[in-house]
Amino acid sequence: MLNGLLNLLFPQACPVCRKPSSEHSIAPICAECWRTIRPYRSPACRRCGAPLVSDAAATCGDCLRDEPSFERAVNFGLYEGALRDAINLLKYRGIRRLSGPLSGMMLRMEFPDVDAVVPVPLHEKRLRQREFNQSALLAASIARHIGATLETGCLVKIRDTPPQVGLRSRERIKNIKGAFDIRRADRIRGGRILLIDDVVTTGATVRECSRVLKKAGARAIHVAALAHGVRD
C-alpha cells in the first residue's frame, strides 16, 4: 500500500529501462533491473580485487610492482549497468535510501573479524556541498551488522583534490598523494580495520588511505567496496 501511494504521488521512470518503478526502497530503479545486479564471480586479483582476464595469475601486476598496505580488497560487483546507476543516484542525486539495499549487497561478501569500520572520507568542502558521505552511510550499516565500531573521525581528508574520474592511473596516484591524515590515532592503533569505499578503480585512494592508517599504527587493514570500475 505504501509503495502504491508513493508511486501515485511521485511516479518515477527507471533510469536503466525507462519503465515505471514500483518499489520505493530501490526507486527510481525498477525491481526487474535491480535483479540484474550480480556479484562478480570471474577471476580477480587475490590482493586488490581487480578483475583479471584469466585465472592463470592470482595477483595483478600493480600489486606485484607495488605491494599495498592493506591485506586484501574485495568488491561486490562491477561498476556497470544498474549497479552503476544505483551508486550514482546515491552519490550525486542524494537518494540516501539506496544506501540500505546497497549495503545489503556488500554484506553478502565475507568480511574478516575487525575492530573498526572506517569509511573513505570526503574533504569538508565536498561534504558541505553533498551534505553526506556515501561511503559513511554504507560503513554505518556494515558496522552495525558485523558488530564493529564505526570510526568516522579518525581518517580525514585534508586536501580537496580534483575528482579521480577521468584521470589515468598515474595521475590518480599523484592526485591523491598526501590528501589524508589521521586524527585520534588511539582509536585505530593496534586495531584491525575494515576500510569502506563505494567504487574502486585503480585503487589509488584506498591504497593511500591504507598507507596512512598503517603508518598511524593499524595492525591490519581490509578493504571492501560496492563496485570495481574499469581501469584505463
GIJO-V36566 format. One record per backbone hydrogen bond with DSSP energy under -1.0 kcal/mol. NH is the residue of the N-H (numbers start at 1). CO is the residue of the C=O. E is the energy in kcal/mol with one decimal. If there is no record, write none. Layout:
NH,CO,E + NH,CO,E
This chain:
5,1,-2.5 + 6,2,-2.7 + 7,3,-2.6 + 8,4,-1.7 + 9,5,-2.3 + 10,6,-3.3 + 14,19,-3.5 + 18,14,-2.1 + 21,12,-2.2 + 26,23,-1.1 + 27,23,-1.0 + 29,26,-1.6 + 34,30,-2.4 + 35,31,-1.9 + 36,33,-1.3 + 37,34,-1.6 + 40,76,-2.6 + 45,50,-2.8 + 46,58,-3.0 + 49,45,-1.6 + 52,43,-2.5 + 64,60,-1.6 + 65,61,-2.4 + 66,62,-2.6 + 71,221,-3.6 + 73,47,-2.1 + 74,223,-2.3 + 76,225,-1.8 + 77,226,-2.1 + 79,228,-2.2 + 80,78,-2.1 + 84,80,-1.2 + 85,81,-1.9 + 86,82,-2.5 + 87,83,-2.4 + 88,84,-2.4 + 89,85,-2.3 + 90,86,-2.0 + 91,87,-2.9 + 92,88,-2.9 + 95,89,-2.0 + 96,94,-1.7 + 98,95,-1.5 + 99,96,-2.2 + 100,97,-1.1 + 102,98,-2.1 + 103,99,-2.3 + 104,100,-1.8 + 105,101,-1.2 + 106,102,-1.6 + 107,103,-1.9 + 108,105,-1.6 + 109,106,-1.9 + 115,192,-2.6 + 116,192,-1.9 + 117,149,-3.2 + 118,194,-2.7 + 120,196,-2.6 + 127,123,-2.6 + 128,124,-2.0 + 129,125,-1.6 + 130,126,-2.6 + 131,127,-2.8 + 137,133,-1.8 + 138,134,-1.9 + 139,135,-2.5 + 140,136,-2.3 + 141,137,-1.6 + 142,138,-2.2 + 143,139,-2.9 + 144,140,-1.9 + 145,141,-1.9 + 146,142,-2.2 + 147,143,-1.0 + 148,143,-1.8 + 149,115,-1.9 + 151,117,-2.7 + 156,181,-2.7 + 158,179,-2.1 + 159,179,-1.3 + 161,159,-1.3 + 167,164,-2.2 + 172,168,-2.6 + 173,169,-2.0 + 174,170,-2.1 + 175,171,-2.4 + 176,172,-1.9 + 179,176,-2.0 + 181,156,-2.5 + 183,154,-3.4 + 187,184,-1.9 + 188,185,-1.5 + 189,185,-1.9 + 190,217,-3.3 + 191,188,-2.2 + 193,220,-3.2 + 194,116,-2.5 + 195,222,-3.5 + 196,118,-2.5 + 197,224,-1.9 + 200,227,-2.4 + 207,203,-2.1 + 208,204,-2.1 + 209,205,-2.6 + 210,206,-2.2 + 211,207,-2.3 + 212,208,-2.1 + 213,209,-2.4 + 214,210,-2.8 + 215,211,-2.2 + 216,212,-1.5 + 217,214,-1.3 + 218,213,-2.2 + 219,191,-1.8 + 220,191,-1.4 + 222,193,-3.1 + 223,72,-2.7 + 224,195,-2.6 + 225,74,-2.1 + 227,198,-1.9 + 228,77,-2.0 + 229,200,-2.6
